[in-house]
Amino acid sequence: MFRVLRMALSAAAMLAITCGATAAPVGYEDPHILRVESSPGQTIVAYTPEQIKAAFPQRVIETGTPWTEAGETIRYRGPNLKDVLDRSGLGDVRSIDVFAYDDFITAIHKDEITDYQPILAIERGCSAADHKSGRCADGQEFRPLDLADSGPYSIIWPLDQLPKSYTAGRNAIWVWFVVALRPSQ
């Protein structure tokens, strides 16, 4: 578990270095609260994973990521990022800054969100290992993303639909530990 978390944090740090991302401001102490802000410190709405699950239709993406083995896919579930932005008052912005709990920050353009329809994942498909370990009960299909999974919120894209230039050039759009969304300045 700690190895996965350490790998995720290392990958995020490398992304920050290679993609020109900067550190997020201090002030996001609870990774279980997602804030949608109009400007720094001006929260429009805040969500818990349970509220996200109840308030928005959930969509499943089964995809590889830039960091999974070739051919390996993972099922993720959560609302369309566009729906969250639209309902939270950011539907007409040109780009958003995404802040992560590990101090990562990146900008995502609205046309990318519209064209490729990422989700704000809050759950991950249960694996055989999850069932064997008891992390998922018999018949349980999904489990909440936790910090060891780089959750409780992650922006997940359909990798096979992204242009080839996005793998490594735009890997910063795959954001783990999301804690805030805000219009880019």
C-alpha positions in Angstrom: 0.0 0.0 0.0 2.7 2.5 0.9 4.7 1.5 -2.1 1.8 2.4 -4.4 1.4 5.7 -2.6 5.1 6.5 -2.8 5.1 5.6 -6.5 2.1 7.9 -7.1 3.7 10.8 -5.2 7.0 10.3 -7.1 5.2 10.2 -10.4 3.3 13.4 -9.5 6.6 15.1 -8.5 8.2 14.1 -11.8 5.1 15.4 -13.7 5.4 18.7 -12.0 9.1 19.0 -13.0 8.6 17.8 -16.6 5.3 19.6 -17.4 6.0 22.9 -15.8 3.4 22.5 -13.1 3.8 24.5 -9.9 3.0 23.9 -6.2 -0.5 24.4 -5.0 -1.1 26.9 -2.2 -1.4 25.7 1.3 -4.9 25.4 2.7 -6.3 22.2 1.4 -6.0 20.1 4.6 -8.7 17.5 3.9 -8.3 15.4 0.8 -11.9 14.2 1.2 -13.4 17.6 0.4 -13.4 18.7 -3.2 -13.7 22.5 -3.5 -14.9 24.3 -6.6 -13.7 27.9 -6.3 -14.4 31.1 -8.2 -11.0 32.5 -7.1 -8.4 31.7 -4.4 -10.2 31.0 -1.2 -13.6 31.7 -2.6 -15.4 28.4 -2.5 -18.6 28.1 -4.7 -19.4 24.6 -3.5 -17.7 21.8 -1.7 -18.4 18.1 -2.2 -17.6 14.9 -0.3 -17.3 11.7 -2.4 -20.7 10.6 -1.1 -22.2 13.9 -2.3 -20.6 13.5 -5.7 -22.0 10.0 -6.0 -25.5 11.1 -5.1 -25.6 14.4 -7.1 -24.2 13.3 -10.5 -24.8 10.5 -12.9 -21.9 8.1 -12.7 -20.0 6.9 -15.7 -17.5 4.1 -16.0 -14.3 4.4 -18.0 -12.1 1.3 -18.5 -8.7 2.5 -19.6 -5.0 2.2 -19.3 -3.1 5.1 -18.0 0.3 6.4 -19.0 1.7 4.4 -16.0 0.0 1.1 -16.4 1.6 -1.9 -18.2 0.8 -2.1 -22.0 -2.7 -3.7 -22.3 -3.5 -3.3 -18.6 -6.8 -1.5 -18.0 -8.5 -0.3 -14.8 -12.2 0.5 -14.4 -13.0 3.8 -12.8 -16.3 5.3 -12.0 -17.4 8.9 -11.3 -19.2 11.8 -12.9 -18.2 13.5 -16.1 -15.8 16.3 -15.1 -17.8 18.6 -17.5 -21.0 18.0 -15.5 -19.3 18.9 -12.2 -17.9 22.1 -13.7 -21.3 23.0 -15.3 -23.4 22.4 -12.2 -20.8 24.2 -10.0 -20.7 27.4 -12.0 -17.6 26.9 -14.1 -19.2 25.7 -17.3 -18.2 28.7 -19.3 -14.6 29.0 -18.3 -11.8 28.5 -20.9 -9.6 26.5 -18.7 -9.4 25.3 -15.1 -6.6 25.0 -12.6 -6.7 21.7 -10.8 -5.1 21.5 -7.4 -4.0 18.3 -5.8 -3.4 17.3 -2.1 0.2 16.6 -2.9 0.8 20.3 -3.9 0.6 19.5 -7.6 -1.3 22.1 -9.8 -2.0 22.0 -13.5 -4.3 23.7 -16.1 -6.7 21.8 -18.2 -8.4 23.4 -21.2 -12.2 23.3 -21.5 -11.9 22.0 -25.1 -9.9 19.0 -23.8 -12.6 18.3 -21.3 -15.3 18.6 -24.0 -13.4 16.6 -26.6 -12.3 13.7 -24.5 -14.8 13.6 -21.6 -12.7 12.7 -18.6 -14.4 11.7 -15.4 -13.8 12.8 -11.8 -13.2 9.3 -10.6 -14.3 8.5 -7.0 -14.3 4.7 -7.4 -12.2 1.9 -8.8 -13.3 -1.5 -10.1 -12.7 -4.3 -7.6 -10.0 -6.6 -8.6 -9.5 -10.3 -7.8 -6.9 -9.2 -5.2 -9.4 -6.8 -3.6 -11.9 -9.6 -3.2 -9.3 -12.0 -1.9 -8.1 -9.5 0.7 -11.6 -8.5 1.8 -11.2 -5.0 0.5 -14.3 -5.8 -1.7 -17.2 -8.0 -0.6 -18.5 -10.8 -2.7 -20.5 -9.3 -5.5 -19.1 -5.8 -5.0 -18.2 -4.2 -8.3 -16.5 -0.9 -7.3 -14.8 0.4 -4.2 -14.0 4.0 -3.2 -10.7 5.5 -4.2 -8.6 6.1 -1.1 -5.2 7.8 -0.7 -3.4 4.6 -1.6 -5.2 4.7 -4.9 -4.3 8.4 -5.4 -7.9 9.4 -4.4 -10.4 10.1 -3.2 -10.7 12.1 -6.4 -8.7 11.5 -9.6 -9.2 12.9 -13.1 -9.3 9.9 -15.5 -9.1 10.1 -19.3 -9.9 7.5 -22.0 -6.2 6.9 -22.9 -7.0 5.2 -26.2 -8.9 8.3 -27.4 -6.2 10.8 -26.6 -3.8 11.9 -29.4 -0.5 10.1 -29.2 1.2 13.5 -28.5 -0.6 13.6 -25.1 1.4 10.7 -23.8 4.1 12.2 -22.3 3.4 15.8 -23.5 0.2 16.3 -21.6 0.4 13.7 -18.8 -0.2 16.5 -16.3 -3.9 16.3 -17.2 -4.1 13.0 -15.2 -4.5 14.5 -11.8 -4.6 12.4 -8.6 -5.5 13.6 -5.1 -7.7 16.4 -6.6 -8.8 18.9 -3.9 -9.8 22.0 -5.8 -11.0 23.2 -9.2 -10.7 26.9 -10.1 -10.8 29.0 -13.3 -7.4 29.6 -14.7 -6.1 33.2 -14.3 
